Amino acid sequence: MQQLSIDLGPRSYPILIGEGLLAQRDLMARHIPARRLLVVTNPTIAELHLHALQQGLAGFDISVETIPDGERFKTLATASRLLDALIEARIARDGALVAFGGGVVGDISGFAAACYQRGIAYVQVPTTLLAQVDSSVGGKTGVNHAAGKNLIGAFHQPVCVISDTATLRTLPDRELRAGLAEVIKCALICDAQFLSWLEAHLDDLLKREPQALAHAIQRSCEIKAEIVARDEREQGPRALLNLGHTFGHAIESATGYDEWLHGEAVAAGLLIATSLSARLGWLPGADLDRVRALLKRAGFPLTAPTIGSEQALAHMQRDKKVRGGRIRLILLKKLGTAEITDQYDPAAFKAELQQAFGP
Amino acid sequence: MQQLSIDLGPRSYPILIGEGLLAQRDLMARHIPARRLLVVTNPTIAELHLHALQQGLAGFDISVETIPDGERFKTLATASRLLDALIEARIARDGALVAFGGGVVGDISGFAAACYQRGIAYVQVPTTLLAQVDSSVGGKTGVNHAAGKNLIGAFHQPVCVISDTATLRTLPDRELRAGLAEVIKCALICDAQFLSWLEAHLDDLLKREPQALAHAIQRSCEIKAEIVARDEREQGPRALLNLGHTFGHAIESATGYDEWLHGEAVAAGLLIATSLSARLGWLPGADLDRVRALLKRAGFPLTAPTIGSEQALAHMQRDKKVRGGRIRLILLKKLGTAEITDQYDPAAFKAELQQAFGP
């Protein structure tokens, strides 16, 4: 088992990563600071893995609430249902919620835990690679609004994250890849050595080799944690984590959030960001080729929909990360070194959008 | 104008208290760190005082949302409506919400501000004495659930509180008294000198003399702030602020939250807490007489409903401030010195409940 600590002062918490952690009773008892728990999960995960978790949680007093899977259920209405469930399960201030599933379960459950009695403890038990590397670090919780994703939410740190690589065995290929996009993103932002490691171990990861997965999860969490620790409330450097996301959001918005998985859109966005960096002369063309080759081997769709550069720009401007109408981009100074900047040649930006999204 | 600063590190904020502050344009411009605002208010306050606020906010870009008044509208549904209104008003992360009304408006609005885009700035402009002395300090925001009051919420500090004593002129007598209960509570907890001041100036306060009001508000906020600063997330000494509240909750629960105002129930609860303290021999009988006399002069109903001591106890045990089944009480060691304790004679507690609520 690997363990890392997210250092956020009084809100610090451990992330435990390894094969078969769910069923480890001692581990759960040692790290979950409550006896009475509400486990929130979805029907798929309940069927595949709830049994293992229940083994691990023997001795705890648990209730289980199942919510439907999918981004379109990530609403205030579902969060409200969880608040009802917390009350029905008689969870007191010293109880805890266990979020057992992917990012949707984690985000809604974390938000419900943040709001219930003004904040109770919650444990993240992420079951997708994306959730293990991304949403389990950073304390972002929330739900969508008809007007936009994650418009309603809270910053609320879990008390513990338990990432069992065994749960990734049952993950569809597309979902595994979606998680890999965030892993590759972490390497591109600030660790060229990790990028080389990913090039060397991509096949192991695609074969779901537990040790390779554990390392990829650990390193990604470390990178994200380091950035988040510098900027818990998202005022500055945390924006680095949005590498590829502004372009990706344009793809997701234009296609209605159901055609492309978030991770797939991010992968395509990473390529656009890298390509623009090369176009600006910040990266040699060979580096762009390396990134393209890695994303291709991972099996990502890399051709953005031809929505036209104007429409893509409009979507990017609506993205909440844009302030004062001026688009700050996350670009690469070299592989493993990203930068937040609005100091770039607008003509190169326009040309890149036209190449990616059509004229 | 009086000003005090609530010292909470990066979440510190000023409270401005005085007559006619609403319409002071410079004051608003100096203290509200946003240009685009959503003002949330209720129909009564809108009719009486929105004009003055709009004068003060000339130059800001404002939208106004009116929500119905009353505790029964303090729901997730109303909060959801405010989230919609924030989106419609195109409030971005650097915008702000202005809560303009009593405790209900403040609590719901603060909660909406806490959840919108994971937290935007909000300004409290409380228009009742209760809100000015109580809910504007402490950062508690939230809504009720069918299962209990304030079960859903967040800790979210305002960026500024503006308490205009002119708004208290239009406050019904009963509402003014409800605020005075919290003022008297503050004095009883930790300031015997302030208690003497209240005895000397009660008539001025009841006549709504601006200077007396401003002093009472300032001193109450100082006391609350000092306690909150020691315990922002309500783990320990903050419970002192619940003096009288555990008994008061029993009254409110038993009568369905519409017969007694919160402040009235607190006043009756203060008398029970003082009486129990005297019964335990911690206070001389003369002190109990002083407290009773002050509450009586203020015009409070002081006879709790005869629901029986058993039912009162059951309501108190359901109160969320009870942990592990054992009732910790806030009692007086002397006038101006409260203590959180479960070290008291159970027989005296029982006798007190029987005297207050009937056998």
Interface residues (C-beta under 8 A of the other chain):
Chain A: L76 S80 L83 D84 I87 A92 R93 D94 A114 C115 Y116 Q117 R118 G119 K140 G142 H145 A147 G148 N150 L151 I152 G153 A154 F155 R233 E234 K320 R323
Chain B: L76 S80 L83 D84 I87 A92 R93 D94 A114 C115 Y116 Q117 R118 G119 K140 G142 H145 A147 G148 N150 L151 I152 G153 A154 F155 R233 E234 K320 R323
